[in-house]
Amino acid sequence: MGNIRNSNRIHFVITFVLIGMKLLLLRYFFYGSLAVQGVPGEWLSVLALLCLVELLTPAKGKWGVYLGFNFVISFILFAATVYHAYFGTVPTYAVLSGLNQVPEVKASVASLLRPEQFLYFIDLPVLIAVRIFRAARRRRASRGYYLSGNLSFRTSRPRASLTWKVGVAFVLIVSLMLSGLYIRSGKSIDNELVRAESVGFFNFQVDAAIRNQEEERMIAEGNLEETAAKVRQLESTYPYQLAATTGEPAYFGAAQGMNLIVVQMESFQNFPINLKLNGQEITPVLNGLAKEGFYFPHVFQQIGPGNTSDAEFMSNTSIYPTAAEAMSTGYGDRQLPSLPRLLQQHGYTANTFHINKVTFWDRHKMYPALNFDQYYDKPYYTNDHFNDFGASDEEMYRVGVEKLAELKAQSKPFYAQFVTTSSHNPFVVPKDRRHIDLPADLEGSMLGNYIEAINYTDYAIGKLIDRLKQTGMWDNTMLVFYGDHFGLQEKDVPAREISEKLGIAYDERISRFNIPLIVHIPGQQHGQVVERTGGQVDILPTVANLLGLSLAEEGFTAFGHDLLNIDRNVVGMRYYLPTGSFFNDEVMFVPGAGFDDGAAVSLDTLQPVADIAPYRSDYEYITELMKLSDEYVKLLPKRGQ
């Protein structure tokens, strides 16, 4: 028994050292260095966890417990590293619980994997091999004892065992106390990356749970109407309009009574719009629509961990994602104020089209929460094997227009949402579907693949327009196109490569997060480029104004604004960028531990801005607005209640 206890203590120490080294590796992946100021916090949290394992598990077979613990921690750190490689933020326990979505986007996830990320597991086969070798050696030694008649027994030493357990309990208490001090020291830091760097990865998870509980308690005591009133009061302090206006807003009702089609374009950044490659327009269809309608070149993604589904959520609600989890997962049980509900009150039928399974990102919860009348998912389409998702955009539009034509035949106005997938990472378009000739230096590269995928998305939109014209719906349908999120990662396609090969100015964050927004109204005489900065929360208010719907009269609480009727704007972002980040009409601002150590970059020049003092009020305002957005969505009633 004494040998077992000594062996277990050795396993305790070895496991602590190995996991401690893996946390250093995590810090290198996250921050590009060991970021030593937070290292004690990392080790203290692991020490506390190991002490719990030591105290709560029996001595026999404990090596297997430690090995399993090592594997679980290694997998968590591996998943967090891959997640950070894509999202640029520190995942919480709530986000990591969504790993069940991975099989649906396995090609995209595979593109994020790097050999060095598997270093987290390199020790495990060695430990298993050593264990097998030692077990085999003991069996041989046992046989030798039996043959020679020299069996011996060791007596246990209860006092030594008790001393060890008391010592472990003492270390546990001290580790928890010191970890608590680390967590408390990070309370004032909104920037998730900085906070995790300061307190340690596992302490960051505890901090996230504490913050969530505190927020839930506060909201439980809240009132939806009072929160909406606080939103209105806060917004009244921001100069969205520098001068008072009289009468109806500009373009109010320009598309009143028309059908509405909103196309959310997968991984679609703004830079391909109006860009030519060897004399070929990358997006000729969208370019034409932009010239005839409203084109908003300074709109930015604002999605959270739900990625594409969060973009759907925002465009239909004008509410910020909470950044704690996908909104479809966390709030699919709510009765969400939404564009479908607004339009249904005016006789519209609201349908949504997506070629994936409706369970992907829990859309089977979100679509009823948004109150869509009908969703058309995977079973409705013929699989032409365009990519891992299955059916192509062309097939989605074929089915979609057929369903909309049925509504037209019944004289029912409609709102239709299309969610494209053909330009999804890794952007490989079948050879027989490619419609642009790439220069030799782009052939086979990710940038070249991306351009081909964007060009196909544009081509398919042309087919959608053709079908609308053939069925007589074109002249009475407003079209809205916007990107859900970026497509190109800096680590895969550096900004310098894009600038050099395409001959454009490109910033690794501003240009990456910049998505197009194009609104086309039949019969519009002249196109207009709207320079106002905006985000995905601004889509609903802008569309509502064009359809002749007053959100104030409808009693609708929106966290975005009509981009056609404001003189100034600021929009927040807290995924891919840390909490407190925002875009206004001049800069992108990213905080450090707070505002004072933050940094601003000009949207026009893409160069750093030295004096950030003028942007403090925007920082304070948008941080408060996003907190109210979280409070508001959490107070929304659950369906059926």
N, C-alpha and C positions, 0 to 999 in steps of 0.2 A: 504493500500500500504506500510505503514511503517513496518508492521509486515512482509510482504513479503521480504522487503529489509533486515531487520534484520536476517530473516531466511536464506536468501541467503548468507549473510556474515558468518553465522555460518557454512553453508555447505562448503563455501570456506575454512575456517580454518580446519574443520574436514577432508575434502578431502586432504588438504596439509599434515596434520599429518599422515593420513593413508597411503598415497603414499610414504611419507618420510620413514615410518616404513618398507614398502615393499622393498624400495631400500636398506635399511639396510639388509633385508633378502636376497636380491639378492647378496650383497657383501659377506654375509656369505657363500652362495652356491658357489660363484666364488672363493673366496680366503681363506675360512676356518676361517675368522675373519671379523670384521667390517671394517678393513683397514681405520682407522679414518682420515688419511691424505686427502682422497678424498671425505669425506662425505659432506663438504660444497658445493663442486661442484655438487654433486647429488641433494641437496636440492635447490640450486639456479636454476638449470635447471627446476625442477618441479614448483618452484615458478613462473618462467617466463611463463611456459605453462599455469598455472592456471590463471595468470593475463590476458593472451590473451583470455582465455575462458570467464573470468568475463567481459572483455570489449566488446567482440564481440557478446555476446548472450543476448537476452532480459531477463528482470527480471522474467517474468512469466514463470513458468515451469523450472526454472534454476536448481532446485534440480535434475530433471531428466537428465539434461545435465551433471551435476557433477557426477551423478551415472554412466552414460554412459562413461564419461571420466575415471572414476575410473576403470570400467570394461576393457576398451581398454588397459589402462596402465598395469593392472593386467595380462591380456592375453599376452601382449608383454613380460613382465618380466617372466611369466611362460614359454613361448616358448623359451626365451633366456636361461633360466635355464636348460630346457631339452636339448636344443642344446649344451650348454656347457658341460653337463654331457656326451655327446657322443664325441664331437669334441675337447673339452679341450681348446676352444678359445672363444673370445667374438664375437657374431654375429653382423653384420652390418645390416642396413635397407635393403640393396640389398639382403643379404642372407635370411633374414626373409621373404622376398617376395616370396620365393620358398616353402612356406608351403603347396602349392597345391600338392606337391609330397607325403605328409604324408599318404594318403589313400592307396597308393601302397605298403607301407612298414609298415602297421599298427602294425603287430606283433613285428617288431623290435622296433618301437617307444614305444609300450606298455611295452616292457622289460626295458625301461629307466625310466618309471614313478615310483615315490616314493610318499607315502602319504604326506610327509612334503612339497612337491612342490605345493600342492593345498592350502597351507596356504595363498597364494596370494588372494584367493577368499573368505576367511572365513568371511570377514566383510560385503560382499555384501548382503547375505540373511538377516543379522541382520539389515542393513540399510533399506532394503525394508520392513521388518516386522515393524520396528519403524515407517516408513512413513505411512504404512497402518493403524497402531494403532492410530496415531495422526490424520489422516484424518477421521477415524471413530469417534473419540472423538469430532472433530470439527463439524461434521454433527449432532451429538447428541446435542451439545451446541447450534447450530444454530436453531434447532427445538425448544429448550427451549426458546430462545430469541423471536421467532415468537409467541409462545403461550403466553408469558408474555407481549408482545408488547414493549419490551425493545431493539429494534434494535439500534445500534450505528454505526457511521461511523468515520473512522480515516482519517484525511487529510494527504496528503503526505508532505514531507519536502524537496523541491527541493534543498535547499542549502546543506543539509546534504548529499543528493545523489550525488551532484556535487563534494563535498569534498571527498567523498569515491572514486569516479571514478578518480579524479586527483591523489589521494594517490595511487591507484592501478597502474595508468600509471607511476607514479614516481618509484614505486617498480619494475615495469616491466623493465624500462630503467636501473635501478641500477643492477637488476639481470642479464640482458643481458650483461652489461659491465663487471661485475665480472665473468660471465661464459666465456666471451671472453678471459679474462686473464687466466683462467684455461686452456682453449683450447690452447692458445699460449704457456703456460708452458709445454705442452706435445708434442710440435712440434718435438722435437729432439729425442723422444722415439719411436723406431721402434717396440719394443715388444708390441703387442696389449693388452695383459693382464695387463701389467704394466701401459700402457697409459690409459686404461679404469679405472684402479684403481686410478690413479692420478687425472684424470679430471672428472670422473663420467660417468655413462652409457649413458645418453642422450647427454651430451657434446661430448662423444666419437662418437656418431652418426653424430653430426654436423661436427666434425673434419673429419670423413670419407668422408662426402659429399664435404667438402672444398678441401681435398686432391685429391679427384676424379676430381673435376673441374680443379684444378691446373694442374693435370697430363694430362687431356684432352686438355687443352689449349697448353701445351708444345708439346704434340704429334701432334696436328693439324698443328703445324709449322714444324714438322719433315719430314723425307724422308726415305722410306723403305731401299733403297740401302745404304744410309749413316749409318743407324742403323746397317745393316748387316756388314758393314765395321768396325763399332765400336766394334761389337761382335768379329770379327776376330782379331782385334787389341788387345782387352782385353785378349782373349784366348791365344794369343801369349806370354803374360807375365806370364802364369802359366806353371810350368814344368810338363805337362802331360807326356812328355817323357824326361827322364833325359839325354839321349844320342841320337844323330841324327841317323836315320835309313836310309838305302838305299834299293832300290828295292820295291817290293810290301809288304804291311803289312802282318803280320802272318795270315794264314788261309784265305787269300783273295780268294774268289771264291770257297771255299771248298764245297759249296752247289749250285754252279752256274747252272742255268737252272732248278733247282728243284722246285716243288710246295712248298708253305709255308703255314703251319697251325699254328696259334698263339692261344693258349688257355689262357684266363684270368680267373683265379680261384678265386671265391668269398671268401672273408674273410680268405684267406689262408696265414697263417704265416709260417715261415721257420722251427720252432722247431720240427714239426712232421716228417720232412724228416730224414730218417735213424734212427728214434726212434722206439724202441720196447716196447710193453706193454704186460707183461706176456708171453714173447717169440714171440709175434705176431708183425709183422711190421705194423705200422699204414698206411704207404704209399708204399706198395711193388712195385707197378707199376712205380711210379715216382722214387723210389730208383733205380730200374733197368735202367731206362732211364738216370739217373744221372751218373751211373757207366759206361755207354756206351758213354755218350756225355760230354758236358760242364756243370758243375754245379757251380753256383755262390752263395756261402752261405752268402755273405755280401752285399746284395742288400736291399735297404730300400724304403718304400712307400714315395711318394711325392705329394699325392693327395690334392686337395682343397675342397671347399664345395660341388663340384659335385660328390664326393666319387667315386663310380665305374665308372661313365661316365668320370670322370677326368682321371682315369687310362687308359681308352680307348684312350682318347685324347692324353695323353703323349706318349704312346707306338706307336702311329701312327704319331706323329708330332715331338717329341723331343723338345717340348716347355713347359715351366713351366706354370701351372695354375696361374692365377693372384691372387687367394685367395679372390677376391671380390664377385664372383658368380660362379656358375657352368659354365665351358667353353662351354658346349653344349648349354646353354641358352644365354650366352653373346656373343659368337662368332660363333654360328651356321649359321650366315648369311655371313660368310667370305669364301674366297677361300683359304683353309688351305694347305700349303705345307705338303705333307703326304706320308706315305708308299704306300697307294693305287696309288697315282699319280706317284710315282717313278716307281713302278712295271708295271703300265699300259703302260708306255713309252717303256717297254720291252716286250709287248705282253701279259701281265697277265690280268686275270679277277679277280676283288676283290669283295668278298661277305662277309657279316657279319651275324652272327646267335645269336639270343637272344630270350628267350621264353616269355619275357614280351612285353607289348604294346610298340611300337616304340615311342610313345609320352612320355613315362616315361623318365624323365630327358631330354626331348626335343631331343631325338635321331633322330627324324624325321627331325631335322635341322642339327644335327652334322654329320650324315652319308653322306648326300649330300655335306656338307662342306669338309669332308675328301675325297669325290669323290668315295665312294664305288659304284660299279655297281648295286648291289642288296642287300637289307637287308631282312632277314627272321625273322619276329617277331611272336607274339602270334597266329595269325590265321593259321599259317603253321603247328602247332603241335597238336597232340592229347593230351588233358589234362588228365594225369594220376594222378592228384591231389597229387603230391609229397609234396608240401608245399603251402604257400599263393600265390606264384608266378604261380603255376599251374604245368606245365610239368617238368619232371625230366631231369637231364643231359643226361641220356641214350636216352630219346626221342629226345632231341636236336641233339645228335650225329647221331641218326638214320636218321632224316630228312636231316641233314647236309651232311652226306656221300652220300646219294642219289643224292642230288643236285650237289655235286662235281663229282660224277661218270658221270653225264651228261656232265660236262665240259671235263672230261677225254676222253669220247667217241668222243668229237669234237676236240681232240688233243689240247686243250687250257690249258696252264699252269695257275695255280690259286694261289691267296692268300686268305685264309679263316680265319676269326676271329671268335672264339667261346667265348661267355661270359657266364660262368656257374652261376647257382643260387642255386643249391641244398645244398650248405653249407652256406646259408644265415642265419644270426641271425633270430630267436632264436635257430637254429641248431637242430631242431627236425626232425629226420629221421623216416619215417614209419617203424613199426616193421618188416615188411616183406622185407625191403630193407637194413637191418643192417647186416654187414658182419664181425664184430669184437666183441669178447667177452670182456666186461669190468669187471674189478675187482669190488668187492662189494662197495668199498669206492668211486667209480666214478659213479655208477649206479644212474641215475636220476639227477645228478648234471650238471651244465652248462658246466663244463670242460669235463665231460663224453659225454654229447651231442655233444660238439664241436669235440671231437675225432671221434665219430661215423659219423658226417657229413663230416669231412675231409677224413675219410676212404672210405665213399661212393663216394666222388668226385674222389678219386684215382681209385676205382673200375670201375666207369663209364669211366674213361680215358682208362682203360684196354679194355673196350668194343669198344671204339673209335678205338683203335689200331687193334683190331680183325676185325672190319669192313674195315679198310684201307687195311689190308692184304687180306681180302676176295675179295676186288674189284681191287686188283692189284696196289694200289696207295702207299703202304707202302715204297717200295724201291726207290721211287722218290719224297719223301716228307720230308722236314725239319720240325721238330716239335719244337715249343717254348712254354714253360709253365712258367707263373709267377703269383704271388698273386697280387690282386688289393689293398688290405689293410688288416689291422689287423682284428681279429675276437673277441678276448677276451679283455674285458675292465677290468682295474685294480679294479674298484669298485665292479664288479660282480665276478671276479675270481682273487684274489690278487696274486701277483708274488710269495709270500711265498707258497701258496697252490699249484701252478704249480710246483715249485721246489721240494716240499716235496712229492707230489703224483706221479710225473714223474721221480724224481731223476735227474733233470737237473738244470744247472745254468740258471736263468731267471731274466732279468731286466724289470721293469715295462714299460720302454720306449724303450730301445734299442731292446730288444727281441720282444716287441709288434710290433714295426714298421719294423722289419726284415722280408722280404718276400723272397720266393725262386725264382730263375730264372734258368731254365734248358733248354738247347738247344740240340736236338738230330738230328744228321745227319746220314742218312742210310750209312752203310759201314764204319763208323768211327772205326778205329782199337782199339783205347784206349780212355778211359774216362779221363777227366781232371778236377780237382777242381781248379777253378780260384779264388784266394783269394782277388782280387782287390775289394775295396768298390765301389758300384754303386747305381744307382737309376733308376726309371722308364724312365727317359729321356735318359738313356743310351741304352735302348733296340733297338730302331731303328738304331742307328749307328752300333751296334754290328751285328744285323741281316743283314744290308746292306753290311757290309764287307764280311760276309759269302756267300752272294749271288753274290758277285763280283761286287758290285755297289760302285763306288767312289763318296762320297757326294761332295767332292771338285770339281770333274769334272762335276757333275750334277748341280752345283751351289746351293746346298741345305744348308740352314743355320740350323744347329742343335745346341742345347744347352746341349746335352749330348755327350758322347764319346764312341768309340769302346773299350769295356772292355778287349778285347784280345790284344790290341796294345797300352796300356798306362802303365807307370810305377808308376803313382801316380794319385789320383783322389779326388775330393771333390764334393759333391752334396748337394744342399740346400733343406730346408723343411720349410714351413711357415703355415702349418695348422696342428692342433693337437700339434704342437710346434710353438712358436712365430717366427715372421719374424727375420731373422738373424741366425736361427739355421742351423746347417749343420752336415754332416757326412763326415769325410775323412778317410784315411786308418788307423788312430789310435784312433780317439775319436768321440763321439757325443758332439757337443758344443751347449749350449742353452744360449742366452744372457739374461741379466737382463734389466735394462733401456738402456744399451749399452754393449759394449764388456767387459769393465773392471770389471763389477759386474756379469759377466756371469759365467757359470760352465761347466766343461768338464768331461766326463766319458769315461774310456777306453773301447774300443770295445772288447778287449781280456779278461780283468779281471773283467769288469763290475763295477770297483771301481772308485771313484772320482780321478781326476788328479789335483794336487795342482797347478802346474805351467801352466797357460794358455797362457803365453806370446808367445810361438812359433806358436800359432794358429791365431794370429791377422791378418796376411796376408790372410789366408784362409777366415776369416770372412769378411774382406773388399772386397776380390775378389768375393765371392759368392753373397754378397749383391748387388754389382754392376752388376753382371751377371744376376741376377733375375730381376733387374730393366730394363735392356736392353731387357730381354725376354718379359716383359710386354709391353715395347715400341714397340717391333717388332710385336707382335701379334695384337696390336691395330692399327698398320699401314697397316696391310694386307688388300687388296682390298675386297670389298663386291662382292658376286657372281652376275654376270650379269652386272657388271659395267666395 
